[in-house]
Amino acid sequence: MKETERLIEFITPKPKAKKNKAPSVATLKRWMNDGGCETPCGCWVEPDGYCEHGKPSWLLLMGLI
Ligand SMILES: [Zn+2]
């Protein structure tokens, strides 16, 4: 039983992977109100900007601006 639990833990995606998941519309609206936007790597940039890793903001990526 213990071994099975360990295996399940091993194959289950880790929570930090959800950083790359597209944000909800509510989150995007909140970011726009804040005057910025996050990128898939978690950086904070201008709504139409790119971060130091070359990643576009989610608003750009999703074609919203
Ligand atoms: Zn970045």
N, CA, C, O and the ligand as a Tripos MOL2 file, in Angstrom:
@<TRIPOS>MOLECULE
protein
  261   259    66     0     0
PROTEIN
NO_CHARGES

@<TRIPOS>ATOM
      1 N           0.8460   -1.2120    0.0000 N.3       1 MET1
      2 CA          0.0000    0.0000    0.0000 C.3       1 MET1
      3 C           0.8760    1.2550    0.0000 C.2       1 MET1
      4 O           0.6360    2.2060   -0.7440 O.2       1 MET1
      5 N           1.8790    1.2260    0.8430 N.am      2 LYS2
      6 CA          2.7750    2.3730    0.9450 C.3       2 LYS2
      7 C           3.4740    2.6450   -0.3970 C.2       2 LYS2
      8 O           3.6230    3.7910   -0.8210 O.2       2 LYS2
      9 N           3.8880    1.5670   -1.0380 N.am      3 GLU3
     10 CA          4.5820    1.7030   -2.3250 C.3       3 GLU3
     11 C           3.6660    2.3340   -3.3700 C.2       3 GLU3
     12 O           4.1040    3.1520   -4.1800 O.2       3 GLU3
     13 N           2.3890    1.9470   -3.3430 N.am      4 THR4
     14 CA          1.4310    2.4860   -4.3030 C.3       4 THR4
     15 C           1.2590    3.9950   -4.0970 C.2       4 THR4
     16 O           1.2190    4.7660   -5.0570 O.2       4 THR4
     17 N           1.1600    4.3950   -2.8420 N.am      5 GLU5
     18 CA          1.0190    5.8310   -2.5560 C.3       5 GLU5
     19 C           2.2090    6.6110   -3.0800 C.2       5 GLU5
     20 O           2.0670    7.7050   -3.6250 O.2       5 GLU5
     21 N           3.3800    6.0290   -2.9040 N.am      6 ARG6
     22 CA          4.5950    6.7060   -3.3800 C.3       6 ARG6
     23 C           4.5780    6.8380   -4.8970 C.2       6 ARG6
     24 O           4.9870    7.8590   -5.4490 O.2       6 ARG6
     25 N           4.0980    5.7890   -5.5620 N.am      7 LEU7
     26 CA          4.0300    5.7990   -7.0230 C.3       7 LEU7
     27 C           3.0420    6.8700   -7.4950 C.2       7 LEU7
     28 O           3.3250    7.6050   -8.4410 O.2       7 LEU7
     29 N           1.8970    6.9560   -6.8410 N.am      8 ILE8
     30 CA          0.8920    7.9490   -7.2130 C.3       8 ILE8
     31 C           1.4610    9.3550   -7.0450 C.2       8 ILE8
     32 O           1.2530   10.2240   -7.8910 O.2       8 ILE8
     33 N           2.1780    9.5670   -5.9500 N.am      9 GLU9
     34 CA          2.7850   10.8710   -5.7130 C.3       9 GLU9
     35 C           3.8000   11.1940   -6.8050 C.2       9 GLU9
     36 O           3.9500   12.3410   -7.2250 O.2       9 GLU9
     37 N           4.4940   10.1400   -7.2540 N.am     10 PHE10
     38 CA          5.5370   10.3230   -8.2610 C.3      10 PHE10
     39 C           4.9580   10.7160   -9.6220 C.2      10 PHE10
     40 O           5.5280   11.5490  -10.3280 O.2      10 PHE10
     41 N           3.8210   10.1120   -9.9850 N.am     11 ILE11
     42 CA          3.2640   10.3790  -11.3160 C.3      11 ILE11
     43 C           2.3060   11.5580  -11.3430 C.2      11 ILE11
     44 O           1.9240   12.0050  -12.4250 O.2      11 ILE11
     45 N           1.9030   12.0770  -10.1830 N.am     12 THR12
     46 CA          0.9930   13.2150  -10.1350 C.3      12 THR12
     47 C           1.7710   14.5050  -10.3880 C.2      12 THR12
     48 O           2.8000   14.7360   -9.7530 O.2      12 THR12
     49 N           1.2920   15.3510  -11.3090 N.am     13 PRO13
     50 CA          1.9880   16.6090  -11.5870 C.3      13 PRO13
     51 C           2.1090   17.4620  -10.3280 C.2      13 PRO13
     52 O           1.1720   17.5550   -9.5350 O.2      13 PRO13
     53 N           3.2550   18.0730  -10.1580 N.am     14 LYS14
     54 CA          3.4840   18.9180   -8.9910 C.3      14 LYS14
     55 C           2.7360   20.2470   -9.1360 C.2      14 LYS14
     56 O           2.5450   20.7360  -10.2500 O.2      14 LYS14
     57 N           2.3120   20.8300   -8.0050 N.am     15 PRO15
     58 CA          1.5280   22.0780   -8.0280 C.3      15 PRO15
     59 C           2.2190   23.2200   -8.7640 C.2      15 PRO15
     60 O           1.5510   24.0600   -9.3670 O.2      15 PRO15
     61 N           3.5570   23.2600   -8.7220 N.am     16 LYS16
     62 CA          4.2380   24.3930   -9.3520 C.3      16 LYS16
     63 C           4.0650   24.3930  -10.8730 C.2      16 LYS16
     64 O           4.3080   25.4100  -11.5230 O.2      16 LYS16
     65 N           3.6470   23.2580  -11.4420 N.am     17 ALA17
     66 CA          3.4410   23.1710  -12.8810 C.3      17 ALA17
     67 C           2.2700   24.0330  -13.3230 C.2      17 ALA17
     68 O           2.1730   24.3950  -14.4960 O.2      17 ALA17
     69 N           1.3800   24.3650  -12.3920 N.am     18 LYS18
     70 CA          0.1960   25.1240  -12.7810 C.3      18 LYS18
     71 C           0.5140   26.5770  -13.0920 C.2      18 LYS18
     72 O          -0.3520   27.3240  -13.5480 O.2      18 LYS18
     73 N           1.7530   26.9770  -12.8460 N.am     19 LYS19
     74 CA          2.1630   28.3360  -13.1970 C.3      19 LYS19
     75 C           2.0470   28.5470  -14.6960 C.2      19 LYS19
     76 O           1.7840   29.6600  -15.1510 O.2      19 LYS19
     77 N           2.2400   27.4870  -15.4630 N.am     20 ASN20
     78 CA          2.1900   27.6070  -16.9180 C.3      20 ASN20
     79 C           0.7750   27.4870  -17.4740 C.2      20 ASN20
     80 O           0.5530   27.6210  -18.6780 O.2      20 ASN20
     81 N          -0.1710   27.2350  -16.5870 N.am     21 LYS21
     82 CA         -1.5550   27.1260  -17.0480 C.3      21 LYS21
     83 C          -2.1080   28.5180  -17.3280 C.2      21 LYS21
     84 O          -1.7950   29.4660  -16.6080 O.2      21 LYS21
     85 N          -2.9220   28.6440  -18.3600 N.am     22 ALA22
     86 CA         -3.4950   29.9380  -18.7010 C.3      22 ALA22
     87 C          -4.3660   30.4530  -17.5560 C.2      22 ALA22
     88 O          -5.1430   29.6920  -16.9790 O.2      22 ALA22
     89 N          -4.2410   31.7330  -17.2270 N.am     23 PRO23
     90 CA         -5.0360   32.3030  -16.1400 C.3      23 PRO23
     91 C          -6.5010   32.4480  -16.5350 C.2      23 PRO23
     92 O          -6.8400   32.4550  -17.7190 O.2      23 PRO23
     93 N          -7.3630   32.5640  -15.5310 N.am     24 SER24
     94 CA         -8.7820   32.7410  -15.8090 C.3      24 SER24
     95 C          -9.0450   34.1730  -16.2790 C.2      24 SER24
     96 O          -8.2040   35.0560  -16.1110 O.2      24 SER24
     97 N         -10.2090   34.3900  -16.8620 N.am     25 VAL25
     98 CA        -10.5760   35.7280  -17.3350 C.3      25 VAL25
     99 C         -10.6080   36.7070  -16.1620 C.2      25 VAL25
    100 O         -10.1950   37.8590  -16.2950 O.2      25 VAL25
    101 N         -11.1030   36.2390  -15.0130 N.am     26 ALA26
    102 CA        -11.1610   37.1030  -13.8230 C.3      26 ALA26
    103 C          -9.7610   37.5620  -13.4330 C.2      26 ALA26
    104 O          -9.5550   38.7230  -13.0800 O.2      26 ALA26
    105 N          -8.8080   36.6470  -13.5000 N.am     27 THR27
    106 CA         -7.4270   37.0000  -13.1620 C.3      27 THR27
    107 C          -6.8650   37.9980  -14.1550 C.2      27 THR27
    108 O          -6.1980   38.9570  -13.7640 O.2      27 THR27
    109 N          -7.1290   37.7810  -15.4390 N.am     28 LEU28
    110 CA         -6.6400   38.6970  -16.4730 C.3      28 LEU28
    111 C          -7.2090   40.1030  -16.2730 C.2      28 LEU28
    112 O          -6.5060   41.1010  -16.4320 O.2      28 LEU28
    113 N          -8.4960   40.1610  -15.9210 N.am     29 LYS29
    114 CA         -9.1240   41.4660  -15.6950 C.3      29 LYS29
    115 C          -8.4920   42.1790  -14.5130 C.2      29 LYS29
    116 O          -8.2910   43.3930  -14.5410 O.2      29 LYS29
    117 N          -8.1760   41.3990  -13.4550 N.am     30 ARG30
    118 CA         -7.5580   41.9910  -12.2660 C.3      30 ARG30
    119 C          -6.1860   42.5420  -12.6260 C.2      30 ARG30
    120 O          -5.8120   43.6290  -12.1860 O.2      30 ARG30
    121 N          -5.4330   41.7840  -13.4320 N.am     31 TRP31
    122 CA         -4.1060   42.2340  -13.8440 C.3      31 TRP31
    123 C          -4.2020   43.5140  -14.6660 C.2      31 TRP31
    124 O          -3.3950   44.4280  -14.4950 O.2      31 TRP31
    125 N          -5.1970   43.5800  -15.5640 N.am     32 MET32
    126 CA         -5.3650   44.7800  -16.3930 C.3      32 MET32
    127 C          -5.6710   45.9840  -15.5120 C.2      32 MET32
    128 O          -5.1840   47.0860  -15.7660 O.2      32 MET32
    129 N          -6.4810   45.7700  -14.4730 N.am     33 ASN33
    130 CA         -6.7870   46.8490  -13.5340 C.3      33 ASN33
    131 C          -5.5370   47.2920  -12.7830 C.2      33 ASN33
    132 O          -5.4070   48.4570  -12.4080 O.2      33 ASN33
    133 N          -4.6230   46.3540  -12.5680 N.am     34 ASP34
    134 CA         -3.3750   46.6650  -11.8770 C.3      34 ASP34
    135 C          -2.3560   47.3080  -12.8270 C.2      34 ASP34
    136 O          -1.2950   47.7570  -12.3930 O.2      34 ASP34
    137 N          -2.6830   47.3500  -14.1160 N.am     35 GLY35
    138 CA         -1.8030   47.9790  -15.0930 C.3      35 GLY35
    139 C          -0.6440   47.1230  -15.5330 C.2      35 GLY35
    140 O           0.3670   47.6440  -16.0040 O.2      35 GLY35
    141 N          -0.7680   45.8240  -15.3920 N.am     36 GLY36
    142 CA          0.3070   44.9340  -15.8180 C.3      36 GLY36
    143 C          -0.2330   43.5590  -16.1210 C.2      36 GLY36
    144 O          -1.4440   43.3580  -16.2050 O.2      36 GLY36
    145 N           0.6790   42.6040  -16.2860 N.am     37 CYS37
    146 CA          0.2570   41.2390  -16.5920 C.3      37 CYS37
    147 C           1.3910   40.2730  -16.2730 C.2      37 CYS37
    148 O           2.5650   40.6360  -16.3550 O.2      37 CYS37
    149 N           1.0390   39.0510  -15.9110 N.am     38 GLU38
    150 CA          2.0510   38.0340  -15.6820 C.3      38 GLU38
    151 C           2.3810   37.3260  -16.9820 C.2      38 GLU38
    152 O           1.5850   37.3170  -17.9210 O.2      38 GLU38
    153 N           3.5620   36.7360  -17.0230 N.am     39 THR39
    154 CA          3.9690   35.9110  -18.1540 C.3      39 THR39
    155 C           3.8970   34.4430  -17.7150 C.2      39 THR39
    156 O           3.7560   34.1650  -16.5240 O.2      39 THR39
    157 N           3.9910   33.4970  -18.6670 N.am     40 PRO40
    158 CA          3.9290   32.0800  -18.2920 C.3      40 PRO40
    159 C           5.0070   31.6740  -17.2850 C.2      40 PRO40
    160 O           4.8330   30.6830  -16.5750 O.2      40 PRO40
    161 N           6.1020   32.4070  -17.2080 N.am     41 CYS41
    162 CA          7.1480   32.0380  -16.2480 C.3      41 CYS41
    163 C           6.9650   32.7650  -14.9210 C.2      41 CYS41
    164 O           7.7950   32.6390  -14.0210 O.2      41 CYS41
    165 N           5.8590   33.5390  -14.7990 N.am     42 GLY42
    166 CA          5.5510   34.1490  -13.5110 C.3      42 GLY42
    167 C           6.0960   35.5540  -13.3060 C.2      42 GLY42
    168 O           5.9960   36.1000  -12.2080 O.2      42 GLY42
    169 N           6.6720   36.1490  -14.3490 N.am     43 CYS43
    170 CA          7.1960   37.5100  -14.2410 C.3      43 CYS43
    171 C           6.0540   38.5140  -14.3860 C.2      43 CYS43
    172 O           5.0080   38.2030  -14.9550 O.2      43 CYS43
    173 N           6.2690   39.7240  -13.8630 N.am     44 TRP44
    174 CA          5.2830   40.7950  -13.9610 C.3      44 TRP44
    175 C           5.7780   41.8110  -14.9780 C.2      44 TRP44
    176 O           6.8540   42.3840  -14.8110 O.2      44 TRP44
    177 N           4.9940   42.0390  -16.0400 N.am     45 VAL45
    178 CA          5.4110   42.9490  -17.1070 C.3      45 VAL45
    179 C           4.2680   43.8850  -17.4840 C.2      45 VAL45
    180 O           3.1590   43.7690  -16.9610 O.2      45 VAL45
    181 N           4.5470   44.8090  -18.3940 N.am     46 GLU46
    182 CA          3.5050   45.6560  -18.9640 C.3      46 GLU46
    183 C           2.4880   44.7440  -19.6570 C.2      46 GLU46
    184 O           2.8390   43.6410  -20.0770 O.2      46 GLU46
    185 N           1.2120   45.1960  -19.7840 N.am     47 PRO47
    186 CA          0.1940   44.3340  -20.4160 C.3      47 PRO47
    187 C           0.5930   43.8440  -21.8010 C.2      47 PRO47
    188 O           0.2070   42.7480  -22.2080 O.2      47 PRO47
    189 N           1.3760   44.6660  -22.5390 N.am     48 ASP48
    190 CA          1.7940   44.2610  -23.8860 C.3      48 ASP48
    191 C           3.3030   44.0440  -23.9400 C.2      48 ASP48
    192 O           3.9280   44.2080  -24.9870 O.2      48 ASP48
    193 N           3.8780   43.6730  -22.7950 N.am     49 GLY49
    194 CA          5.3290   43.5670  -22.7280 C.3      49 GLY49
    195 C           5.8600   42.1400  -22.7110 C.2      49 GLY49
    196 O           5.1080   41.1660  -22.6900 O.2      49 GLY49
    197 N           7.1940   42.0580  -22.7210 N.am     50 TYR50
    198 CA          7.9020   40.7800  -22.6420 C.3      50 TYR50
    199 C           8.8150   40.8240  -21.4200 C.2      50 TYR50
    200 O           9.3510   41.8780  -21.0780 O.2      50 TYR50
    201 N           8.9910   39.6820  -20.7650 N.am     51 CYS51
    202 CA          9.8470   39.6400  -19.5850 C.3      51 CYS51
    203 C          11.2850   39.3910  -19.9930 C.2      51 CYS51
    204 O          11.5940   39.2100  -21.1710 O.2      51 CYS51
    205 N          12.1640   39.3850  -18.9870 N.am     52 GLU52
    206 CA         13.5920   39.2130  -19.2520 C.3      52 GLU52
    207 C          13.9240   37.8470  -19.8320 C.2      52 GLU52
    208 O          15.0250   37.6340  -20.3390 O.2      52 GLU52
    209 N          12.9640   36.9150  -19.7550 N.am     53 HIS53
    210 CA         13.1850   35.5850  -20.3250 C.3      53 HIS53
    211 C          12.6510   35.4960  -21.7590 C.2      53 HIS53
    212 O          12.6990   34.4380  -22.3860 O.2      53 HIS53
    213 N          12.1390   36.6300  -22.2670 N.am     54 GLY54
    214 CA         11.6340   36.6510  -23.6310 C.3      54 GLY54
    215 C          10.2160   36.1330  -23.7740 C.2      54 GLY54
    216 O           9.7390   35.9020  -24.8850 O.2      54 GLY54
    217 N           9.5340   35.9480  -22.6240 N.am     55 LYS55
    218 CA          8.1540   35.4420  -22.6710 C.3      55 LYS55
    219 C           7.1770   36.6150  -22.7470 C.2      55 LYS55
    220 O           7.3240   37.5950  -22.0160 O.2      55 LYS55
    221 N           6.1720   36.5150  -23.6380 N.am     56 PRO56
    222 CA          5.1650   37.5710  -23.7180 C.3      56 PRO56
    223 C           4.1800   37.4720  -22.5580 C.2      56 PRO56
    224 O           4.0240   36.4120  -21.9520 O.2      56 PRO56
    225 N           3.5180   38.5890  -22.2570 N.am     57 SER57
    226 CA          2.4950   38.5680  -21.2130 C.3      57 SER57
    227 C           1.3550   37.6520  -21.6490 C.2      57 SER57
    228 O           1.1900   37.3690  -22.8360 O.2      57 SER57
    229 N           0.5740   37.1960  -20.6780 N.am     58 TRP58
    230 CA         -0.5530   36.3240  -21.0120 C.3      58 TRP58
    231 C          -1.5360   37.0330  -21.9320 C.2      58 TRP58
    232 O          -2.1420   36.3950  -22.7930 O.2      58 TRP58
    233 N          -1.7040   38.3430  -21.7620 N.am     59 LEU59
    234 CA         -2.6310   39.0930  -22.6180 C.3      59 LEU59
    235 C          -2.1920   39.0380  -24.0730 C.2      59 LEU59
    236 O          -3.0130   38.8800  -24.9760 O.2      59 LEU59
    237 N          -0.8870   39.1690  -24.2900 N.am     60 LEU60
    238 CA         -0.3500   39.0530  -25.6580 C.3      60 LEU60
    239 C          -0.5030   37.6210  -26.1710 C.2      60 LEU60
    240 O          -0.9510   37.3760  -27.2910 O.2      60 LEU60
    241 N          -0.1100   36.6910  -25.3020 N.am     61 LEU61
    242 CA         -0.1030   35.2750  -25.6700 C.3      61 LEU61
    243 C          -1.5010   34.7850  -26.0630 C.2      61 LEU61
    244 O          -1.6530   33.9570  -26.9620 O.2      61 LEU61
    245 N          -2.5060   35.3070  -25.3790 N.am     62 MET62
    246 CA         -3.8760   34.8540  -25.6350 C.3      62 MET62
    247 C          -4.5700   35.7150  -26.6840 C.2      62 MET62
    248 O          -5.7490   35.5250  -26.9850 O.2      62 MET62
    249 N          -3.8060   36.6810  -27.2440 N.am     63 GLY63
    250 CA         -4.3430   37.4960  -28.3090 C.3      63 GLY63
    251 C          -5.4300   38.4640  -27.8680 C.2      63 GLY63
    252 O          -6.3130   38.8180  -28.6490 O.2      63 GLY63
    253 N          -5.3580   38.8920  -26.6010 N.am     64 LEU64
    254 CA         -6.3890   39.7850  -26.0690 C.3      64 LEU64
    255 C          -6.0820   41.2570  -26.2740 C.2      64 LEU64
    256 O          -6.9660   42.1060  -26.1570 O.2      64 LEU64
    257 N          -4.8150   41.5600  -26.5840 N.am     65 ILE65
    258 CA         -4.4610   42.9410  -26.9040 C.3      65 ILE65
    259 C          -3.5430   42.9680  -28.1030 C.2      65 ILE65
    260 O          -3.1270   44.0420  -28.5380 O.2      65 ILE65
    261 ZN         10.2100   35.6490  -17.1100 Zn       66 ZN66
@<TRIPOS>BOND
     1     1     2 1
     2     2     3 1
     3     3     4 2
     4     3     5 am
     5     5     6 1
     6     6     7 1
     7     7     8 2
     8     7     9 am
     9     9    10 1
    10    10    11 1
    11    11    12 2
    12    11    13 am
    13    13    14 1
    14    14    15 1
    15    15    16 2
    16    15    17 am
    17    17    18 1
    18    18    19 1
    19    19    20 2
    20    19    21 am
    21    21    22 1
    22    22    23 1
    23    23    24 2
    24    23    25 am
    25    25    26 1
    26    26    27 1
    27    27    28 2
    28    27    29 am
    29    29    30 1
    30    30    31 1
    31    31    32 2
    32    31    33 am
    33    33    34 1
    34    34    35 1
    35    35    36 2
    36    35    37 am
    37    37    38 1
    38    38    39 1
    39    39    40 2
    40    39    41 am
    41    41    42 1
    42    42    43 1
    43    43    44 2
    44    43    45 am
    45    45    46 1
    46    46    47 1
    47    47    48 2
    48    47    49 am
    49    49    50 1
    50    50    51 1
    51    51    52 2
    52    51    53 am
    53    53    54 1
    54    54    55 1
    55    55    56 2
    56    55    57 am
    57    57    58 1
    58    58    59 1
    59    59    60 2
    60    59    61 am
    61    61    62 1
    62    62    63 1
    63    63    64 2
    64    63    65 am
    65    65    66 1
    66    66    67 1
    67    67    68 2
    68    67    69 am
    69    69    70 1
    70    70    71 1
    71    71    72 2
    72    71    73 am
    73    73    74 1
    74    74    75 1
    75    75    76 2
    76    75    77 am
    77    77    78 1
    78    78    79 1
    79    79    80 2
    80    79    81 am
    81    81    82 1
    82    82    83 1
    83    83    84 2
    84    83    85 am
    85    85    86 1
    86    86    87 1
    87    87    88 2
    88    87    89 am
    89    89    90 1
    90    90    91 1
    91    91    92 2
    92    91    93 am
    93    93    94 1
    94    94    95 1
    95    95    96 2
    96    95    97 am
    97    97    98 1
    98    98    99 1
    99    99   100 2
   100    99   101 am
   101   101   102 1
   102   102   103 1
   103   103   104 2
   104   103   105 am
   105   105   106 1
   106   106   107 1
   107   107   108 2
   108   107   109 am
   109   109   110 1
   110   110   111 1
   111   111   112 2
   112   111   113 am
   113   113   114 1
   114   114   115 1
   115   115   116 2
   116   115   117 am
   117   117   118 1
   118   118   119 1
   119   119   120 2
   120   119   121 am
   121   121   122 1
   122   122   123 1
   123   123   124 2
   124   123   125 am
   125   125   126 1
   126   126   127 1
   127   127   128 2
   128   127   129 am
   129   129   130 1
   130   130   131 1
   131   131   132 2
   132   131   133 am
   133   133   134 1
   134   134   135 1
   135   135   136 2
   136   135   137 am
   137   137   138 1
   138   138   139 1
   139   139   140 2
   140   139   141 am
   141   141   142 1
   142   142   143 1
   143   143   144 2
   144   143   145 am
   145   145   146 1
   146   146   147 1
   147   147   148 2
   148   147   149 am
   149   149   150 1
   150   150   151 1
   151   151   152 2
   152   151   153 am
   153   153   154 1
   154   154   155 1
   155   155   156 2
   156   155   157 am
   157   157   158 1
   158   158   159 1
   159   159   160 2
   160   159   161 am
   161   161   162 1
   162   162   163 1
   163   163   164 2
   164   163   165 am
   165   165   166 1
   166   166   167 1
   167   167   168 2
   168   167   169 am
   169   169   170 1
   170   170   171 1
   171   171   172 2
   172   171   173 am
   173   173   174 1
   174   174   175 1
   175   175   176 2
   176   175   177 am
   177   177   178 1
   178   178   179 1
   179   179   180 2
   180   179   181 am
   181   181   182 1
   182   182   183 1
   183   183   184 2
   184   183   185 am
   185   185   186 1
   186   186   187 1
   187   187   188 2
   188   187   189 am
   189   189   190 1
   190   190   191 1
   191   191   192 2
   192   191   193 am
   193   193   194 1
   194   194   195 1
   195   195   196 2
   196   195   197 am
   197   197   198 1
   198   198   199 1
   199   199   200 2
   200   199   201 am
   201   201   202 1
   202   202   203 1
   203   203   204 2
   204   203   205 am
   205   205   206 1
   206   206   207 1
   207   207   208 2
   208   207   209 am
   209   209   210 1
   210   210   211 1
   211   211   212 2
   212   211   213 am
   213   213   214 1
   214   214   215 1
   215   215   216 2
   216   215   217 am
   217   217   218 1
   218   218   219 1
   219   219   220 2
   220   219   221 am
   221   221   222 1
   222   222   223 1
   223   223   224 2
   224   223   225 am
   225   225   226 1
   226   226   227 1
   227   227   228 2
   228   227   229 am
   229   229   230 1
   230   230   231 1
   231   231   232 2
   232   231   233 am
   233   233   234 1
   234   234   235 1
   235   235   236 2
   236   235   237 am
   237   237   238 1
   238   238   239 1
   239   239   240 2
   240   239   241 am
   241   241   242 1
   242   242   243 1
   243   243   244 2
   244   243   245 am
   245   245   246 1
   246   246   247 1
   247   247   248 2
   248   247   249 am
   249   249   250 1
   250   250   251 1
   251   251   252 2
   252   251   253 am
   253   253   254 1
   254   254   255 1
   255   255   256 2
   256   255   257 am
   257   257   258 1
   258   258   259 1
   259   259   260 2
@<TRIPOS>SUBSTRUCTURE
     1 MET1         2 RESIDUE 1 A MET
     2 LYS2         6 RESIDUE 1 A LYS
     3 GLU3        10 RESIDUE 1 A GLU
     4 THR4        14 RESIDUE 1 A THR
     5 GLU5        18 RESIDUE 1 A GLU
     6 ARG6        22 RESIDUE 1 A ARG
     7 LEU7        26 RESIDUE 1 A LEU
     8 ILE8        30 RESIDUE 1 A ILE
     9 GLU9        34 RESIDUE 1 A GLU
    10 PHE10       38 RESIDUE 1 A PHE
    11 ILE11       42 RESIDUE 1 A ILE
    12 THR12       46 RESIDUE 1 A THR
    13 PRO13       50 RESIDUE 1 A PRO
    14 LYS14       54 RESIDUE 1 A LYS
    15 PRO15       58 RESIDUE 1 A PRO
    16 LYS16       62 RESIDUE 1 A LYS
    17 ALA17       66 RESIDUE 1 A ALA
    18 LYS18       70 RESIDUE 1 A LYS
    19 LYS19       74 RESIDUE 1 A LYS
    20 ASN20       78 RESIDUE 1 A ASN
    21 LYS21       82 RESIDUE 1 A LYS
    22 ALA22       86 RESIDUE 1 A ALA
    23 PRO23       90 RESIDUE 1 A PRO
    24 SER24       94 RESIDUE 1 A SER
    25 VAL25       98 RESIDUE 1 A VAL
    26 ALA26      102 RESIDUE 1 A ALA
    27 THR27      106 RESIDUE 1 A THR
    28 LEU28      110 RESIDUE 1 A LEU
    29 LYS29      114 RESIDUE 1 A LYS
    30 ARG30      118 RESIDUE 1 A ARG
    31 TRP31      122 RESIDUE 1 A TRP
    32 MET32      126 RESIDUE 1 A MET
    33 ASN33      130 RESIDUE 1 A ASN
    34 ASP34      134 RESIDUE 1 A ASP
    35 GLY35      138 RESIDUE 1 A GLY
    36 GLY36      142 RESIDUE 1 A GLY
    37 CYS37      146 RESIDUE 1 A CYS
    38 GLU38      150 RESIDUE 1 A GLU
    39 THR39      154 RESIDUE 1 A THR
    40 PRO40      158 RESIDUE 1 A PRO
    41 CYS41      162 RESIDUE 1 A CYS
    42 GLY42      166 RESIDUE 1 A GLY
    43 CYS43      170 RESIDUE 1 A CYS
    44 TRP44      174 RESIDUE 1 A TRP
    45 VAL45      178 RESIDUE 1 A VAL
    46 GLU46      182 RESIDUE 1 A GLU
    47 PRO47      186 RESIDUE 1 A PRO
    48 ASP48      190 RESIDUE 1 A ASP
    49 GLY49      194 RESIDUE 1 A GLY
    50 TYR50      198 RESIDUE 1 A TYR
    51 CYS51      202 RESIDUE 1 A CYS
    52 GLU52      206 RESIDUE 1 A GLU
    53 HIS53      210 RESIDUE 1 A HIS
    54 GLY54      214 RESIDUE 1 A GLY
    55 LYS55      218 RESIDUE 1 A LYS
    56 PRO56      222 RESIDUE 1 A PRO
    57 SER57      226 RESIDUE 1 A SER
    58 TRP58      230 RESIDUE 1 A TRP
    59 LEU59      234 RESIDUE 1 A LEU
    60 LEU60      238 RESIDUE 1 A LEU
    61 LEU61      242 RESIDUE 1 A LEU
    62 MET62      246 RESIDUE 1 A MET
    63 GLY63      250 RESIDUE 1 A GLY
    64 LEU64      254 RESIDUE 1 A LEU
    65 ILE65      258 RESIDUE 1 A ILE
    66 ZN66       261 GROUP 0 **** ****
